[in-house]
C-alpha cells in the first residue's frame, strides 16, 4: 500500500514548519537514510531522511510552503508494483505517525510504537525491506510492533529485533509546546485591530521561532514561581587576570571574553552548590551531576540557548572556542536540537548592550537563569573603610522556587560572585 510521508516533529517545540527544499522528485527511488528534503523548524533548517524504500509517487506539498502542520502528508512513496493511481486513497487517510527519521545530528527520542502491527486478516503490513531483513534474521513479523503508519513495520523495527521477542517500546517524544490562548486569533485580536483601525500600521506575521518564544515564555512566567536574587560583583581582578591571559594566548589566536569567565564561574558554582544543579520534571526533580550551562544568543527574529555540556571540566580557552562556534551556527540557524536542548542553568548577558541590570525569565525545565549587566565604574567602600572606584557588574539570579529555596539560591549566587572576584581560583 502507498506510504504517506508526514511532516515530522524535528524538535520538541515544533508545531509547524516550512518545507524549504525537495531533494527528490516524483519517480525517484529512495532508500532508508536518503535525505529527501530540507525543513525549516522553529529553530533551524534540518534534513528530512527516509526510513523506508520505494518510489516517490506524489509530492503533496510544494517546496517553499510555510506553516505546514506536523503530521500533514507531504508526499507519498509507492512500493514495488504499485501505481500512482492508488495515491488518492492513501493521501485521504488520516495522519498517524511520521515515517521519516529526525536528522542524524539530532538526538531526539524515538517515536513510541503502536500497540500492535496493523493486520488485514492474516496479513501483516510491512515494507519489502523489512520483510527481507526479517526473513534473513528468522523473525516472526507478527511478533514485531511497527512504528510506521497504522502500525506498519519498517526497517528500523526489525534491525534490532531478536528472534522470538518483540522489541521493547521506546519512550515517546516530548509533546510540542501548545500555543497559549493569548496567541490565538479571536476576540482579543479583534479588539486590538479595532483600537488601531484609524492608525497607519503593518501587520507582521509570526514565524515559527517567534511563536515558540511567545508560547514558552508565557507558559514559564505563568507557571514557574520566580523569585529574584541580586548581587554586585567587582570585576577589576578578573579584568586584570583576563588581560594577562590574553597576552599569553595571543600566539595561539585565542582571546577570552568576560562572558567566558562567567560561564566557567557558573559551571563551577553548580559543582560547589550541587543541590542547585537540578531541573523540574513535573512530579519530581532531576539532580544533575555535570554542569551543562546554556547561554542565550540573540539572532535575527529571536534567540537560541545553546548548551555547553560538562562546562566545569573544560578550560577557559575550550569554552571560548566552543561558545564562538555555537553562537556562529546559532545565528545561521544551523544548530542541531541536541545542541540547544537540556542544561540546568542559563546565562543571559546584555552587558554588551549597555544594560545595567534586568530580570530574565527562566527557560523550563531549568531551575535558574543569571541575568548579567554591564560592568561600570562605581564608588565602593573597601574592607578598610576607604572609598575607591571599582568596575562593578550587576547580576540578577532568577530562581524557580519549586527547585531552589532562598538560602540555596543565595549560596549559588555567592559562589558565582566568589569565583568571578577570585578568577585565579577557577584554574585551581
Secondary structure, DSSP 8 states (H G I E B T S, - for coil): --EEEE----STT-SEEEEEEESS-TT-EE-TT-EEEEEE-SS-EEEEEESS-EEEEEE-S-TTEEEEETT-EEEEEE-TT--GGGHHHHHHS---S--EE--TT---------SS--EETTEE-B-HHHHHHHHHHT--GGGS---SGGG-B-HHHHHS-BTTB---------------GGGSSSHHHHHHHHHTTTS--------HHHHHHHHHHHHHHHHS-EEEEEEEEE-HHHHHHHHHHHHHHGGGT----HHHHHHHHHHHHHHHTGGGSEEE-SSSEEE-SS--EEEEEEETTEEEEEEETTGGGS-HHHHHHHHHHHHHHHHTT---HHHHS--SEEEEE-GGGT---------TTBSEEEEEEEEEEEEEE-TTS-EEEEEEEEEEEEEETTT--HHHHHHHHHHHHHHHHTGGGGG-
